[in-house]
């Protein structure tokens, strides 16, 4: 095993446990999820390794934080120059802080929806297998399963 391989494998497994129900075009349940086909992550990981230095994510985050703070200060300074500007700047600052506090929550409903879609997909495929084994609707179920798997494979080949 390569040096760091065990740690990298553990990190990838932890990522898949947390985010494995996601994928490119995730709203389409026919797309293979990262947990179903982890090799979809390889090009993304390799691109990140080639382009990013260690600690680059933290540096980019800090750079973005500083740029946002600078823009905030510029906006508040311009507001203070207007008639009644101190009150406007104070109100705007409160609103900026509120948006920053809650902005992450915008992803929660979508994340929950995508996780449910993955459960639905698994349930549909399990039921399809059960119906095939029982000989009920075998042709239709095989066709639907084929469409789900073929379409997912085609979408990753693009």
N, C-alpha and C positions, 0 to 999 in steps of 0.2 A: 504494500500500500504506500502511496505517496505521502510525504510529510504533510501533515495537516489534513489528510484525507478523512480521517475519522471525525475531526471537528467540523470540516466542511459538510460531510454527510449528515451529521447531527443538526447542523444549522439548516440545511435544506429540508430535512424531515420536519423540524419545528416549523419552518415556513409553510410547508405543505399542510401541516395540521391546522395552522391558523388561516391560511389563504388558499388552500388547495381547491376550494369550490369555485375559485375565480379563473378567468381566462380572457384572452382577447375576444371581443364580441360576446361577452358573457351573458347578455340578455337572451341569446339564442341557445336554448337547451340542447340543441344538436351539436354544439361546439364541445370538443373534448376539454374537460377541466384539467388544470395542472396536476391534480391528484390522480387523474385517470391516465395522463400521459406526461409524466414529469420531464421527459426529454424536451418538451416544448420550452422549458426554462433554460436549456443549455445555451442557445444563441444569446439570450438576454444576459445571462451570467457572464459569458465570454466577452460580450461587448462592454459590460461594466468593468470587468477585470482589465481589459485592454485600455480603456479610456480613463479610468479613475485611479487615482493614487490612494494609498491608505489614508483614511480620515477625510476624504474628499466630501463625503456626504455631510459631515458635521461642519466643514468649512463652508460649503454651499448654503447650508441652513443658516449659519451665522451671518454670511454675506447678505442673504435675503432679509434676515431680521434687521440688520443695520440699514439696508436700503429702505425698508418699510418705515423704520423709525425716522430716517432722514426725510422721507416724503411726508410723513405725518407732521413733522416739525415745520416743514415748508408750508403745508396747507394751513396749519394752525396760525402761523405767522401772517399769512395773507388774510385770513379771516379777522385777525385782531386789528388789521389796518382799516377795516370797514366800520361804518357807523354801527354801534352796538356789537362790535367785533369780539369783545371779551366774552360776552354771554354766548355768542355763536360758537366761538372756539371751545368754550367749556362744554357746550352741548355736543358738538362734533367729537370732542375727545371722549366723552362718555359713550357715544355711539360706536366709535372706532374700537374702544375697549370691549364693548359688548359683542361686536362682530368677531373680534379675535378670540374671545372666550368661547363662543359657540360655533365657530366656523367648521370645526371638525365633525360636528353632529350631522352635517348635511349628508355625509356618506353612510351613516348608520341605517337609514331605511333601505337604501339600495343594497348594502351588504347583507342585510337580513333577507331581502327579497331573493338575492342570488343564492344564498344558502338554501332557502326553501326550494327554489327551482332545481337545485342539485338533488335534493331529497325526492322531489317529484320525478325527476329523470330516473333516479335509481329505482323508485317504486314502479314506474312504468316498464322499465326493462326487466325487473324481476317478475312482474305480472306477465309480461310477454313470454318470458321463459317458461313460466308455469303453464300458460295456455298452450305453448308449443308441446311441452311434455305430455299434456292431457289430450293433445290432438284437436283442440278447439281453436278455430280461426287460425290454423297454422300458416296458411299462405299469407293472410293479411298481416299477421304478427311478424312473420319473417320479413315481409316487405318493409314494414314500419321500422323494425330493428335495423335492417339493412340501410334504410334511408338515414336513420339516426347516426349509424357508425360511418357510412360512406361520406355523408355530408360533412361530418366532423373531420374526417381525414382529408377531404378536399380543401376545407377551409384553412388547414394548417400548411398545405403545400403551396399556397399562394405567396 
